[in-house]
Amino acid sequence: MGKATNFLNEIKSEPDYDPTKPIFAMSHYPISGTVWGSAWSSAASNSFGKFIADNNFSQVFYMSGHTQYDPTDERSLYQGAATYMDSGAASYSSYLDDGPYDGYIEGNYIKYKTTPRIVNFLEVYGSKIIIKHYNLSTHEFVGTFRPKWICMLMREPLYWL
């Protein structure tokens, strides 16, 4: 955690630092209280999340994995002290369900047309980030609700197209 926070402080101290430009941070674990897979957080990810909030790094776009939850679900994107995204997995997706396995099933056990193997493409335009989800199984851009999300940094609301 120390190296990550030191790096954010280093960015903030640069002479050309612009708080309206995104800072991308990626970690294996989500931060508690953010995306729908955040119950799988770690002490280190939570410490980093606290540092982001306490030091006004609202332009941070934090992508996490670990859960393999479907990133096209609206619960996979959260805005609070920063913007947080559960990035899913390119191998398979996991879902919460009211069925067997304590409500947790993996993509290999269900049908979603084909097993979703989602990768995320991010386009950055100033403080606006467009997120597009691509299914490697079907070779198409997908979205449970909409094919792409637009996220505004600096605590502006996110919206979907």
Rosetta constraint file for C-alpha pairs under 8 A:
AtomPair CA 1 CA 5 HARMONIC 6.29 0.50
AtomPair CA 1 CA 44 HARMONIC 5.93 0.50
AtomPair CA 1 CA 45 HARMONIC 7.66 0.50
AtomPair CA 1 CA 47 HARMONIC 7.23 0.50
AtomPair CA 1 CA 48 HARMONIC 6.22 0.50
AtomPair CA 2 CA 6 HARMONIC 5.96 0.50
AtomPair CA 3 CA 7 HARMONIC 6.06 0.50
AtomPair CA 4 CA 8 HARMONIC 6.38 0.50
AtomPair CA 4 CA 48 HARMONIC 7.65 0.50
AtomPair CA 5 CA 9 HARMONIC 6.22 0.50
AtomPair CA 5 CA 48 HARMONIC 7.03 0.50
AtomPair CA 5 CA 51 HARMONIC 7.16 0.50
AtomPair CA 6 CA 10 HARMONIC 6.07 0.50
AtomPair CA 7 CA 11 HARMONIC 6.24 0.50
AtomPair CA 8 CA 12 HARMONIC 6.26 0.50
AtomPair CA 9 CA 13 HARMONIC 6.24 0.50
AtomPair CA 10 CA 14 HARMONIC 6.46 0.50
AtomPair CA 11 CA 17 HARMONIC 6.54 0.50
AtomPair CA 12 CA 17 HARMONIC 5.74 0.50
AtomPair CA 13 CA 17 HARMONIC 6.87 0.50
AtomPair CA 19 CA 57 HARMONIC 7.90 0.50
AtomPair CA 19 CA 59 HARMONIC 6.49 0.50
AtomPair CA 20 CA 59 HARMONIC 6.45 0.50
AtomPair CA 20 CA 126 HARMONIC 7.35 0.50
AtomPair CA 20 CA 127 HARMONIC 5.86 0.50
AtomPair CA 20 CA 153 HARMONIC 7.36 0.50
AtomPair CA 20 CA 154 HARMONIC 6.71 0.50
AtomPair CA 21 CA 59 HARMONIC 6.55 0.50
AtomPair CA 21 CA 126 HARMONIC 6.16 0.50
AtomPair CA 21 CA 127 HARMONIC 5.70 0.50
AtomPair CA 22 CA 59 HARMONIC 4.94 0.50
AtomPair CA 22 CA 60 HARMONIC 5.76 0.50
AtomPair CA 22 CA 61 HARMONIC 6.51 0.50
AtomPair CA 22 CA 126 HARMONIC 7.91 0.50
AtomPair CA 22 CA 127 HARMONIC 6.50 0.50
AtomPair CA 22 CA 153 HARMONIC 7.08 0.50
AtomPair CA 23 CA 59 HARMONIC 6.06 0.50
AtomPair CA 23 CA 60 HARMONIC 4.67 0.50
AtomPair CA 23 CA 61 HARMONIC 6.01 0.50
AtomPair CA 24 CA 60 HARMONIC 5.84 0.50
AtomPair CA 24 CA 61 HARMONIC 4.90 0.50
AtomPair CA 24 CA 62 HARMONIC 6.06 0.50
AtomPair CA 24 CA 63 HARMONIC 7.66 0.50
AtomPair CA 25 CA 60 HARMONIC 6.79 0.50
AtomPair CA 25 CA 61 HARMONIC 6.14 0.50
AtomPair CA 25 CA 62 HARMONIC 4.77 0.50
AtomPair CA 25 CA 63 HARMONIC 6.32 0.50
AtomPair CA 26 CA 62 HARMONIC 5.64 0.50
AtomPair CA 26 CA 63 HARMONIC 4.74 0.50
AtomPair CA 26 CA 64 HARMONIC 5.83 0.50
AtomPair CA 27 CA 45 HARMONIC 7.56 0.50
AtomPair CA 27 CA 62 HARMONIC 7.60 0.50
AtomPair CA 27 CA 63 HARMONIC 6.42 0.50
AtomPair CA 27 CA 64 HARMONIC 5.03 0.50
AtomPair CA 27 CA 65 HARMONIC 6.99 0.50
AtomPair CA 28 CA 64 HARMONIC 5.27 0.50
AtomPair CA 28 CA 65 HARMONIC 4.99 0.50
AtomPair CA 28 CA 66 HARMONIC 5.58 0.50
AtomPair CA 29 CA 38 HARMONIC 7.93 0.50
AtomPair CA 29 CA 40 HARMONIC 6.78 0.50
AtomPair CA 29 CA 41 HARMONIC 5.19 0.50
AtomPair CA 29 CA 42 HARMONIC 6.21 0.50
AtomPair CA 29 CA 45 HARMONIC 6.11 0.50
AtomPair CA 29 CA 64 HARMONIC 5.44 0.50
AtomPair CA 29 CA 65 HARMONIC 5.87 0.50
AtomPair CA 29 CA 66 HARMONIC 5.69 0.50
AtomPair CA 30 CA 34 HARMONIC 7.60 0.50
AtomPair CA 30 CA 35 HARMONIC 7.30 0.50
AtomPair CA 30 CA 37 HARMONIC 6.98 0.50
AtomPair CA 30 CA 38 HARMONIC 5.14 0.50
AtomPair CA 30 CA 39 HARMONIC 7.98 0.50
AtomPair CA 30 CA 40 HARMONIC 6.66 0.50
AtomPair CA 30 CA 41 HARMONIC 4.87 0.50
AtomPair CA 30 CA 42 HARMONIC 7.45 0.50
AtomPair CA 30 CA 45 HARMONIC 6.41 0.50
AtomPair CA 30 CA 46 HARMONIC 7.93 0.50
AtomPair CA 30 CA 63 HARMONIC 7.63 0.50
AtomPair CA 30 CA 64 HARMONIC 5.00 0.50
AtomPair CA 30 CA 65 HARMONIC 6.73 0.50
AtomPair CA 30 CA 66 HARMONIC 7.60 0.50
AtomPair CA 30 CA 86 HARMONIC 7.10 0.50
AtomPair CA 31 CA 35 HARMONIC 7.72 0.50
AtomPair CA 31 CA 38 HARMONIC 5.59 0.50
AtomPair CA 31 CA 41 HARMONIC 5.25 0.50
AtomPair CA 31 CA 42 HARMONIC 7.32 0.50
AtomPair CA 31 CA 45 HARMONIC 5.41 0.50
AtomPair CA 31 CA 46 HARMONIC 5.07 0.50
AtomPair CA 31 CA 49 HARMONIC 6.03 0.50
AtomPair CA 32 CA 38 HARMONIC 4.72 0.50
AtomPair CA 32 CA 39 HARMONIC 6.05 0.50
AtomPair CA 32 CA 40 HARMONIC 7.71 0.50
AtomPair CA 32 CA 41 HARMONIC 5.60 0.50
AtomPair CA 32 CA 46 HARMONIC 6.21 0.50
AtomPair CA 33 CA 38 HARMONIC 5.99 0.50
AtomPair CA 33 CA 39 HARMONIC 7.63 0.50
AtomPair CA 34 CA 38 HARMONIC 5.90 0.50
AtomPair CA 34 CA 77 HARMONIC 7.98 0.50
AtomPair CA 34 CA 78 HARMONIC 5.74 0.50
AtomPair CA 34 CA 79 HARMONIC 7.65 0.50
AtomPair CA 34 CA 80 HARMONIC 7.68 0.50
AtomPair CA 34 CA 84 HARMONIC 6.59 0.50
AtomPair CA 35 CA 75 HARMONIC 5.80 0.50
AtomPair CA 35 CA 76 HARMONIC 5.03 0.50
AtomPair CA 35 CA 77 HARMONIC 5.88 0.50
AtomPair CA 35 CA 78 HARMONIC 5.65 0.50
AtomPair CA 35 CA 84 HARMONIC 6.64 0.50
AtomPair CA 35 CA 85 HARMONIC 6.48 0.50
AtomPair CA 35 CA 86 HARMONIC 6.17 0.50
AtomPair CA 36 CA 75 HARMONIC 5.26 0.50
AtomPair CA 36 CA 76 HARMONIC 5.83 0.50
AtomPair CA 36 CA 86 HARMONIC 7.78 0.50
AtomPair CA 37 CA 41 HARMONIC 7.94 0.50
AtomPair CA 37 CA 67 HARMONIC 5.96 0.50
AtomPair CA 37 CA 69 HARMONIC 6.89 0.50
AtomPair CA 37 CA 76 HARMONIC 7.59 0.50
AtomPair CA 37 CA 86 HARMONIC 7.08 0.50
AtomPair CA 40 CA 66 HARMONIC 7.48 0.50
AtomPair CA 40 CA 67 HARMONIC 6.99 0.50
AtomPair CA 41 CA 45 HARMONIC 6.34 0.50
AtomPair CA 41 CA 46 HARMONIC 6.81 0.50
AtomPair CA 42 CA 46 HARMONIC 6.13 0.50
AtomPair CA 43 CA 47 HARMONIC 6.13 0.50
AtomPair CA 44 CA 48 HARMONIC 6.23 0.50
AtomPair CA 45 CA 49 HARMONIC 6.14 0.50
AtomPair CA 46 CA 50 HARMONIC 6.17 0.50
AtomPair CA 47 CA 51 HARMONIC 6.25 0.50
AtomPair CA 48 CA 52 HARMONIC 6.25 0.50
AtomPair CA 49 CA 53 HARMONIC 6.30 0.50
AtomPair CA 50 CA 54 HARMONIC 5.92 0.50
AtomPair CA 51 CA 55 HARMONIC 5.94 0.50
AtomPair CA 52 CA 56 HARMONIC 6.18 0.50
AtomPair CA 52 CA 57 HARMONIC 5.10 0.50
AtomPair CA 52 CA 58 HARMONIC 7.27 0.50
AtomPair CA 52 CA 60 HARMONIC 7.64 0.50
AtomPair CA 52 CA 81 HARMONIC 7.12 0.50
AtomPair CA 52 CA 82 HARMONIC 7.30 0.50
AtomPair CA 53 CA 57 HARMONIC 6.44 0.50
AtomPair CA 53 CA 58 HARMONIC 7.30 0.50
AtomPair CA 53 CA 81 HARMONIC 5.08 0.50
AtomPair CA 53 CA 82 HARMONIC 7.25 0.50
AtomPair CA 56 CA 81 HARMONIC 7.36 0.50
AtomPair CA 57 CA 81 HARMONIC 7.41 0.50
AtomPair CA 57 CA 82 HARMONIC 6.67 0.50
AtomPair CA 58 CA 81 HARMONIC 5.44 0.50
AtomPair CA 58 CA 82 HARMONIC 4.24 0.50
AtomPair CA 58 CA 83 HARMONIC 7.31 0.50
AtomPair CA 58 CA 153 HARMONIC 7.09 0.50
AtomPair CA 58 CA 154 HARMONIC 5.41 0.50
AtomPair CA 58 CA 155 HARMONIC 6.57 0.50
AtomPair CA 59 CA 82 HARMONIC 6.08 0.50
AtomPair CA 59 CA 83 HARMONIC 7.43 0.50
AtomPair CA 59 CA 153 HARMONIC 5.48 0.50
AtomPair CA 59 CA 154 HARMONIC 5.41 0.50
AtomPair CA 59 CA 155 HARMONIC 7.97 0.50
AtomPair CA 60 CA 82 HARMONIC 5.44 0.50
AtomPair CA 60 CA 83 HARMONIC 6.30 0.50
AtomPair CA 60 CA 153 HARMONIC 7.98 0.50
AtomPair CA 61 CA 82 HARMONIC 6.45 0.50
AtomPair CA 61 CA 83 HARMONIC 4.84 0.50
AtomPair CA 61 CA 84 HARMONIC 5.91 0.50
AtomPair CA 61 CA 85 HARMONIC 7.60 0.50
AtomPair CA 62 CA 82 HARMONIC 7.55 0.50
AtomPair CA 62 CA 83 HARMONIC 6.12 0.50
AtomPair CA 62 CA 84 HARMONIC 4.74 0.50
AtomPair CA 62 CA 85 HARMONIC 6.20 0.50
AtomPair CA 63 CA 84 HARMONIC 5.94 0.50
AtomPair CA 63 CA 85 HARMONIC 4.81 0.50
AtomPair CA 63 CA 86 HARMONIC 5.93 0.50
AtomPair CA 63 CA 87 HARMONIC 5.96 0.50
AtomPair CA 64 CA 84 HARMONIC 7.75 0.50
AtomPair CA 64 CA 85 HARMONIC 6.31 0.50
AtomPair CA 64 CA 86 HARMONIC 5.08 0.50
AtomPair CA 64 CA 87 HARMONIC 5.74 0.50
AtomPair CA 65 CA 86 HARMONIC 5.79 0.50
AtomPair CA 65 CA 87 HARMONIC 5.50 0.50
AtomPair CA 65 CA 88 HARMONIC 5.82 0.50
AtomPair CA 65 CA 89 HARMONIC 7.16 0.50
AtomPair CA 66 CA 88 HARMONIC 7.85 0.50
AtomPair CA 67 CA 86 HARMONIC 7.89 0.50
AtomPair CA 67 CA 88 HARMONIC 6.97 0.50
AtomPair CA 67 CA 94 HARMONIC 7.10 0.50
AtomPair CA 68 CA 87 HARMONIC 7.56 0.50
AtomPair CA 68 CA 88 HARMONIC 4.34 0.50
AtomPair CA 68 CA 89 HARMONIC 5.03 0.50
AtomPair CA 68 CA 92 HARMONIC 6.93 0.50
AtomPair CA 68 CA 93 HARMONIC 4.97 0.50
AtomPair CA 68 CA 94 HARMONIC 5.27 0.50
AtomPair CA 69 CA 76 HARMONIC 7.77 0.50
AtomPair CA 69 CA 86 HARMONIC 7.18 0.50
AtomPair CA 69 CA 87 HARMONIC 7.85 0.50
AtomPair CA 69 CA 88 HARMONIC 5.17 0.50
AtomPair CA 69 CA 89 HARMONIC 7.58 0.50
AtomPair CA 69 CA 93 HARMONIC 5.41 0.50
AtomPair CA 69 CA 94 HARMONIC 4.69 0.50
AtomPair CA 69 CA 95 HARMONIC 5.66 0.50
AtomPair CA 70 CA 76 HARMONIC 7.32 0.50
AtomPair CA 70 CA 86 HARMONIC 7.99 0.50
AtomPair CA 70 CA 87 HARMONIC 7.82 0.50
AtomPair CA 70 CA 88 HARMONIC 5.43 0.50
AtomPair CA 70 CA 89 HARMONIC 7.92 0.50
AtomPair CA 70 CA 93 HARMONIC 5.57 0.50
AtomPair CA 70 CA 94 HARMONIC 6.51 0.50
AtomPair CA 70 CA 95 HARMONIC 6.81 0.50
AtomPair CA 70 CA 116 HARMONIC 7.92 0.50
AtomPair CA 70 CA 118 HARMONIC 7.62 0.50
AtomPair CA 71 CA 76 HARMONIC 5.28 0.50
AtomPair CA 71 CA 77 HARMONIC 7.79 0.50
AtomPair CA 71 CA 85 HARMONIC 7.66 0.50
AtomPair CA 71 CA 86 HARMONIC 5.87 0.50
AtomPair CA 71 CA 87 HARMONIC 5.43 0.50
AtomPair CA 71 CA 88 HARMONIC 5.11 0.50
AtomPair CA 71 CA 118 HARMONIC 7.37 0.50
AtomPair CA 71 CA 133 HARMONIC 7.64 0.50
AtomPair CA 72 CA 76 HARMONIC 6.96 0.50
AtomPair CA 72 CA 133 HARMONIC 6.75 0.50
AtomPair CA 72 CA 142 HARMONIC 7.51 0.50
AtomPair CA 72 CA 143 HARMONIC 5.05 0.50
AtomPair CA 72 CA 144 HARMONIC 5.47 0.50
AtomPair CA 72 CA 145 HARMONIC 7.36 0.50
AtomPair CA 73 CA 77 HARMONIC 7.97 0.50
AtomPair CA 73 CA 143 HARMONIC 7.60 0.50
AtomPair CA 73 CA 144 HARMONIC 6.01 0.50
AtomPair CA 73 CA 145 HARMONIC 7.26 0.50
AtomPair CA 74 CA 145 HARMONIC 7.56 0.50
AtomPair CA 76 CA 84 HARMONIC 7.93 0.50
AtomPair CA 76 CA 85 HARMONIC 5.52 0.50
AtomPair CA 76 CA 86 HARMONIC 4.89 0.50
AtomPair CA 76 CA 87 HARMONIC 7.50 0.50
AtomPair CA 77 CA 83 HARMONIC 7.41 0.50
AtomPair CA 77 CA 84 HARMONIC 5.75 0.50
AtomPair CA 77 CA 85 HARMONIC 4.56 0.50
AtomPair CA 77 CA 86 HARMONIC 6.55 0.50
AtomPair CA 78 CA 83 HARMONIC 5.86 0.50
AtomPair CA 78 CA 84 HARMONIC 5.14 0.50
AtomPair CA 78 CA 85 HARMONIC 6.49 0.50
AtomPair CA 79 CA 83 HARMONIC 4.46 0.50
AtomPair CA 79 CA 84 HARMONIC 6.21 0.50
AtomPair CA 79 CA 155 HARMONIC 6.99 0.50
AtomPair CA 79 CA 157 HARMONIC 7.65 0.50
AtomPair CA 79 CA 158 HARMONIC 7.56 0.50
AtomPair CA 80 CA 155 HARMONIC 7.04 0.50
AtomPair CA 81 CA 155 HARMONIC 7.43 0.50
AtomPair CA 82 CA 153 HARMONIC 7.72 0.50
AtomPair CA 82 CA 154 HARMONIC 7.63 0.50
AtomPair CA 82 CA 155 HARMONIC 7.05 0.50
AtomPair CA 83 CA 153 HARMONIC 7.19 0.50
AtomPair CA 87 CA 119 HARMONIC 7.67 0.50
AtomPair CA 87 CA 120 HARMONIC 7.05 0.50
AtomPair CA 88 CA 93 HARMONIC 6.52 0.50
AtomPair CA 88 CA 118 HARMONIC 6.53 0.50
AtomPair CA 88 CA 119 HARMONIC 7.49 0.50
AtomPair CA 89 CA 93 HARMONIC 6.11 0.50
AtomPair CA 89 CA 117 HARMONIC 6.17 0.50
AtomPair CA 89 CA 118 HARMONIC 5.93 0.50
AtomPair CA 89 CA 119 HARMONIC 6.90 0.50
AtomPair CA 90 CA 117 HARMONIC 4.43 0.50
AtomPair CA 90 CA 118 HARMONIC 5.14 0.50
AtomPair CA 90 CA 119 HARMONIC 5.80 0.50
AtomPair CA 90 CA 136 HARMONIC 7.33 0.50
AtomPair CA 91 CA 117 HARMONIC 5.32 0.50
AtomPair CA 91 CA 118 HARMONIC 7.90 0.50
AtomPair CA 92 CA 106 HARMONIC 7.37 0.50
AtomPair CA 92 CA 107 HARMONIC 5.45 0.50
AtomPair CA 92 CA 108 HARMONIC 6.90 0.50
AtomPair CA 92 CA 115 HARMONIC 6.37 0.50
AtomPair CA 92 CA 116 HARMONIC 5.95 0.50
AtomPair CA 92 CA 117 HARMONIC 4.98 0.50
AtomPair CA 92 CA 118 HARMONIC 7.75 0.50
AtomPair CA 93 CA 106 HARMONIC 6.14 0.50
AtomPair CA 93 CA 107 HARMONIC 4.80 0.50
AtomPair CA 93 CA 108 HARMONIC 7.98 0.50
AtomPair CA 93 CA 115 HARMONIC 7.29 0.50
AtomPair CA 93 CA 116 HARMONIC 5.97 0.50
AtomPair CA 93 CA 117 HARMONIC 6.41 0.50
AtomPair CA 93 CA 118 HARMONIC 7.75 0.50
AtomPair CA 94 CA 104 HARMONIC 7.22 0.50
AtomPair CA 94 CA 105 HARMONIC 5.79 0.50
AtomPair CA 94 CA 106 HARMONIC 4.15 0.50
AtomPair CA 94 CA 107 HARMONIC 5.19 0.50
AtomPair CA 95 CA 104 HARMONIC 6.00 0.50
AtomPair CA 95 CA 105 HARMONIC 5.53 0.50
AtomPair CA 95 CA 106 HARMONIC 6.20 0.50
AtomPair CA 95 CA 107 HARMONIC 7.20 0.50
AtomPair CA 96 CA 103 HARMONIC 5.32 0.50
AtomPair CA 96 CA 104 HARMONIC 4.79 0.50
AtomPair CA 96 CA 105 HARMONIC 6.44 0.50
AtomPair CA 97 CA 103 HARMONIC 4.51 0.50
AtomPair CA 97 CA 104 HARMONIC 5.89 0.50
AtomPair CA 97 CA 105 HARMONIC 6.84 0.50
AtomPair CA 98 CA 102 HARMONIC 7.61 0.50
AtomPair CA 98 CA 103 HARMONIC 4.84 0.50
AtomPair CA 98 CA 104 HARMONIC 7.99 0.50
AtomPair CA 99 CA 103 HARMONIC 5.48 0.50
AtomPair CA 99 CA 104 HARMONIC 7.79 0.50
AtomPair CA 100 CA 104 HARMONIC 7.36 0.50
AtomPair CA 100 CA 105 HARMONIC 7.60 0.50
AtomPair CA 101 CA 105 HARMONIC 6.35 0.50
AtomPair CA 105 CA 109 HARMONIC 6.74 0.50
AtomPair CA 105 CA 110 HARMONIC 7.69 0.50
AtomPair CA 106 CA 110 HARMONIC 7.08 0.50
AtomPair CA 107 CA 111 HARMONIC 7.25 0.50
AtomPair CA 107 CA 112 HARMONIC 7.95 0.50
AtomPair CA 107 CA 115 HARMONIC 5.72 0.50
AtomPair CA 107 CA 116 HARMONIC 7.09 0.50
AtomPair CA 108 CA 115 HARMONIC 6.62 0.50
AtomPair CA 110 CA 115 HARMONIC 7.51 0.50
AtomPair CA 111 CA 115 HARMONIC 6.25 0.50
AtomPair CA 112 CA 116 HARMONIC 6.62 0.50
AtomPair CA 114 CA 137 HARMONIC 6.45 0.50
AtomPair CA 114 CA 138 HARMONIC 7.12 0.50
AtomPair CA 115 CA 137 HARMONIC 6.64 0.50
AtomPair CA 116 CA 135 HARMONIC 5.85 0.50
AtomPair CA 116 CA 136 HARMONIC 7.28 0.50
AtomPair CA 116 CA 137 HARMONIC 6.24 0.50
AtomPair CA 117 CA 134 HARMONIC 7.99 0.50
AtomPair CA 117 CA 135 HARMONIC 5.29 0.50
AtomPair CA 117 CA 136 HARMONIC 5.33 0.50
AtomPair CA 117 CA 137 HARMONIC 6.00 0.50
AtomPair CA 118 CA 133 HARMONIC 6.22 0.50
AtomPair CA 118 CA 134 HARMONIC 5.40 0.50
AtomPair CA 118 CA 135 HARMONIC 4.59 0.50
AtomPair CA 118 CA 136 HARMONIC 6.19 0.50
AtomPair CA 119 CA 133 HARMONIC 5.82 0.50
AtomPair CA 119 CA 134 HARMONIC 5.28 0.50
AtomPair CA 119 CA 135 HARMONIC 6.58 0.50
AtomPair CA 119 CA 136 HARMONIC 7.30 0.50
AtomPair CA 120 CA 131 HARMONIC 6.61 0.50
AtomPair CA 120 CA 132 HARMONIC 5.69 0.50
AtomPair CA 120 CA 133 HARMONIC 4.69 0.50
AtomPair CA 120 CA 134 HARMONIC 6.24 0.50
AtomPair CA 121 CA 131 HARMONIC 5.78 0.50
AtomPair CA 121 CA 132 HARMONIC 5.05 0.50
AtomPair CA 121 CA 133 HARMONIC 6.34 0.50
AtomPair CA 121 CA 134 HARMONIC 7.54 0.50
AtomPair CA 122 CA 129 HARMONIC 6.45 0.50
AtomPair CA 122 CA 130 HARMONIC 5.62 0.50
AtomPair CA 122 CA 131 HARMONIC 4.77 0.50
AtomPair CA 122 CA 132 HARMONIC 6.44 0.50
AtomPair CA 123 CA 129 HARMONIC 5.56 0.50
AtomPair CA 123 CA 130 HARMONIC 5.01 0.50
AtomPair CA 123 CA 131 HARMONIC 6.61 0.50
AtomPair CA 124 CA 128 HARMONIC 5.89 0.50
AtomPair CA 124 CA 129 HARMONIC 4.58 0.50
AtomPair CA 124 CA 130 HARMONIC 6.48 0.50
AtomPair CA 125 CA 129 HARMONIC 6.23 0.50
AtomPair CA 127 CA 152 HARMONIC 5.77 0.50
AtomPair CA 127 CA 153 HARMONIC 5.23 0.50
AtomPair CA 127 CA 154 HARMONIC 7.44 0.50
AtomPair CA 128 CA 150 HARMONIC 6.86 0.50
AtomPair CA 128 CA 151 HARMONIC 5.77 0.50
AtomPair CA 128 CA 152 HARMONIC 4.59 0.50
AtomPair CA 128 CA 153 HARMONIC 6.35 0.50
AtomPair CA 129 CA 150 HARMONIC 5.72 0.50
AtomPair CA 129 CA 151 HARMONIC 5.09 0.50
AtomPair CA 129 CA 152 HARMONIC 6.31 0.50
AtomPair CA 129 CA 153 HARMONIC 7.75 0.50
AtomPair CA 130 CA 148 HARMONIC 6.82 0.50
AtomPair CA 130 CA 149 HARMONIC 5.72 0.50
AtomPair CA 130 CA 150 HARMONIC 4.48 0.50
AtomPair CA 130 CA 151 HARMONIC 6.28 0.50
AtomPair CA 131 CA 148 HARMONIC 5.54 0.50
AtomPair CA 131 CA 149 HARMONIC 5.08 0.50
AtomPair CA 131 CA 150 HARMONIC 6.25 0.50
AtomPair CA 131 CA 151 HARMONIC 7.68 0.50
AtomPair CA 132 CA 141 HARMONIC 6.87 0.50
AtomPair CA 132 CA 142 HARMONIC 7.77 0.50
AtomPair CA 132 CA 147 HARMONIC 6.63 0.50
AtomPair CA 132 CA 148 HARMONIC 4.74 0.50
AtomPair CA 132 CA 149 HARMONIC 6.74 0.50
AtomPair CA 133 CA 141 HARMONIC 5.54 0.50
AtomPair CA 133 CA 142 HARMONIC 5.62 0.50
AtomPair CA 133 CA 143 HARMONIC 6.58 0.50
AtomPair CA 133 CA 147 HARMONIC 7.08 0.50
AtomPair CA 133 CA 148 HARMONIC 6.88 0.50
AtomPair CA 134 CA 139 HARMONIC 6.99 0.50
AtomPair CA 134 CA 140 HARMONIC 5.66 0.50
AtomPair CA 134 CA 141 HARMONIC 4.22 0.50
AtomPair CA 134 CA 142 HARMONIC 5.81 0.50
AtomPair CA 135 CA 139 HARMONIC 5.60 0.50
AtomPair CA 135 CA 140 HARMONIC 5.59 0.50
AtomPair CA 135 CA 141 HARMONIC 6.13 0.50
AtomPair CA 135 CA 142 HARMONIC 6.45 0.50
AtomPair CA 136 CA 140 HARMONIC 7.30 0.50
AtomPair CA 141 CA 147 HARMONIC 6.53 0.50
AtomPair CA 142 CA 146 HARMONIC 7.59 0.50
AtomPair CA 142 CA 147 HARMONIC 5.17 0.50
AtomPair CA 142 CA 148 HARMONIC 7.91 0.50
AtomPair CA 143 CA 147 HARMONIC 4.32 0.50
AtomPair CA 143 CA 148 HARMONIC 6.72 0.50
AtomPair CA 146 CA 160 HARMONIC 6.55 0.50
AtomPair CA 146 CA 161 HARMONIC 6.01 0.50
AtomPair CA 147 CA 161 HARMONIC 7.15 0.50
AtomPair CA 148 CA 160 HARMONIC 6.51 0.50
AtomPair CA 148 CA 161 HARMONIC 6.00 0.50
AtomPair CA 149 CA 158 HARMONIC 7.77 0.50
AtomPair CA 149 CA 159 HARMONIC 6.36 0.50
AtomPair CA 149 CA 160 HARMONIC 4.51 0.50
AtomPair CA 149 CA 161 HARMONIC 6.08 0.50
AtomPair CA 150 CA 158 HARMONIC 6.14 0.50
AtomPair CA 150 CA 159 HARMONIC 5.57 0.50
AtomPair CA 150 CA 160 HARMONIC 5.73 0.50
AtomPair CA 150 CA 161 HARMONIC 7.14 0.50
AtomPair CA 151 CA 157 HARMONIC 7.20 0.50
AtomPair CA 151 CA 158 HARMONIC 4.47 0.50
AtomPair CA 151 CA 159 HARMONIC 6.36 0.50
AtomPair CA 152 CA 156 HARMONIC 5.36 0.50
AtomPair CA 152 CA 157 HARMONIC 6.30 0.50
AtomPair CA 152 CA 158 HARMONIC 5.70 0.50
